[in-house]
Amino acid sequence: MKTYVLPINIEPDEGDNWFAEIPLLPGCALSCHPREHVLESLQETAQDMLEVMIEYGDPLPAGIAKYEVKSAAELRQRWETIEITIESP
């Protein structure tokens, strides 16, 4: 099992919504309300994306390995983050 702590971009969107994305996972972005819900939904979406990639033998996006949990403390000081744990086959 591997745990990744991924940097995210999050910012206010139209109305009361928040927009969040994970730059390392193209297409992993959403907008909703409240802020806590966008973070929870983004984490679930990223988890699903990574699990499908692993299940089908697709390579993980370039650079994602450096975000294994060993570098989490430094990363959390500079970025808002989400944590994703993936079971390896």
N, C-alpha and C positions, 0 to 999 in steps of 0.2 A: 504494500500500500504506500502511495506517495501523497504527500500533502503539498499543495502549492498555495502561496499567498500572492495573489495577482493585483497589480495596480489597476485602479479604475479612474475614469474621469466622471465626475458627477457635477451637474450644474442645474440651476433653476431653468425650467422650461415654460411654455405658455401656461397662463393661469396659475394654478397651485401645483402643477406637475413638476416633476424632476426628471431630467434626462441623465442616463448613465450608460457607460460603455466600457468594454475591456479592449483596449487597443491591440493586445496580443491575439485576440480572437475576432477576426473580421466577421462582422454581422452580429456580434453579440452586443446588442444595444437595445434599450427600451426607454419608454417614457411613461410614468404613472404617478399617482399620488397615494399616500404620503411618501416622504423621503425614505422611511424605513421599509416601505413596501417595495420601492424600486430597488433597494439594495438586496432584499430577500429574493425578489424575482430574478434579478441579474445573477445572483449566486446559483439559483436553481437552473437557469438557462445555461450558464457556463458549465455547470456540472454535467448536464445532459449532453452538451456539445462534446466535451472531452471524453465522456464515457462512450459515445457513439464512435468517435475517432479511434479510440483504443479497440473497441469491439470489432471494427472493420479493418483494423490494421493500418489505418491512415496515420501518417506521421503527425505528431503534435506540432503546432506552429513554431517556427524558428524562434529561439530565444526563451521559450517557456521554461525550459529545464533550469535556468538560472534563478527561477522564482520558487524553487523548492524551499521548504520551510526553514532551512538553515540560514537564509538571508532575510527572514521575515522582520526581525527587529529593526534593522537598518531601513528596510523598505517602508515599514509603518511610520517611521519618523518623517518621511518625505512625501508619502502618498496616502490617500484613503485606499483601503484594501478590502478584499474579500478572501476568505479561505476556502479552498476546495480540496477534498480528499478523494482520491481515485484508487480503487482497488485494481491492482495489476493482475492480468490473466495468468 
